[in-house]
Amino acid sequence: MKKTILVFSGLIIALLLLFQISTYSIISGNLKMEFAITIIAVIFLIVGIYINKKSLQKPANASQSINHQKIKDLEITTREYEVLQAISEGLSNKEIANKLFLSESTIKTHVSNLLVKLNAKRRTQALQIAQKLQII
């Protein structure tokens, strides 16, 4: 948390300095307005790309914390686990069937097996339980 605050504080200070220098340069006549706006836009673009890359790296760490032993303990098959992952993506039974090249009734069977194994009444409840057990 402290690192984030320091990084954003430094970023704000750097941007304020950039604005002050560009204002001074424009007033003194050494820099055209369009060039100053271009420099500021490029800096914001670079900062945006950097922040986006940092934020995209976080979910990769979350996927490593899957409890594979709990999956085995619950006796969830590989296909049922694929269905559970598809449910977590928000797909319907028909979409899951198309994605996994199975019939819709087979998907319904896998979903009902998952509900029994996770002791859930609905798909949303099954997802909540799976997240608590760290299996998705």
N, C-alpha and C positions, 0 to 999 in steps of 0.2 A: 504494500500500500504506500509506504513512504517513497519507494522508488518511482511509482506512478506519479505521485504528487510532485516529486522533484523533476521528473521528465517534462510534465506538462507545464510546470512553473518556468523551467528553462525555455521551453518552446514559446510560451507567452512573452517572456522577456526578449527572446531573439526576434520575434515578430514585431514587438514594439520598437526595438532598435532599428529594424529594417524599415518600418514606417517612418521613423524619425529621420533616418539617413536619406530615404527617398524624398521626403518632404523638403529637407534642406537642399538636396540636389536639384529638385525642380525649381525651388525658389531662386537658387543661385544661377539657374540657367544652364547648368552642366548636363542635365538629363531631361529628356522629353517625357511627357506624361505617359504616353503609350508604352515606352520602354519600362518605366517604373511599374506599371500595371502588369506587364508581361512577366517581369522578374518575380513579383509577389505571387502571381498566379502559378508560376512554375514551382515556387517554394511550397505553396499550399498543395499542389499536385503531388510533390515528392513526399510531403508529410502524410498526406492521405493514403498513398500507396504503402508507406511504411506502417502506418497504423493498421491498415487492412491486412497486411501480411502477418502482423503480430496477432491479430484477432483470429485469423484462420488457423493458426498453429495450435490453439487451445483445444479444439475438439479431438485432435489426434492423440493427445495425452489421455483424454477421457476414455477412449476406446481400449486402452491398454489395461484398464482397471476392471475388465470383465472377469467375473468369478466363474471360471470354467468348472471348478469342482462342484459348485452349487447346481450348475446345469446337469451334471452327471447324477448328483444326488436326487434331483427332481425327476430323473429319467426322461428328460426332454430329448427327443430324437433330433437329428440334424435337420430334417425337413421341417419339423415343428419349430425349431429355432429360426429357420429361414422365414417361416410364416410370421413368427413373433417380430422379427426385425422388419418385415414388410408392414405389419400392423403399426409398428412404431413410426413408420414413415407416413402413416395416415392413409394407406391404400385400402380400398374396399375388397371384399372377397373376390369379385370379378377381376379387379385389377391384379390382385395377387395371383389368381389362377393364370392370367395371361402372362404375367412376369415369370412364373415358375413352370409354365407349360403343363399345368394340371387342370383337372376339371373343377368347377366351382363347388361341387359336392365334396370332393376330396379336401378342398380348403376348409369347408365348413366342418368336416370331421377333425382336421388338425386344430382348428380354432377351439372346438368343443373339448378336445383332449387337453389343449393348453389351459383352458379355463378350469378343468378338473385338477390338473397337476399344480396349478398356481392357486387353487382354492379361490377362484374369482367368479363373480356372477356376470360381469360384462367385460368387453374388450378393454375399455378404459381402465377398469379396476385391475385387469391383468397387467396392463402396462405399468401402472403405479407399483404393483407388487414386484414386477420384474426390475424396475428401477431401484427399489429398496433392496432387493437381493443382489443388485449389481450384475445382472445377467444381460442387460441391453445398455 
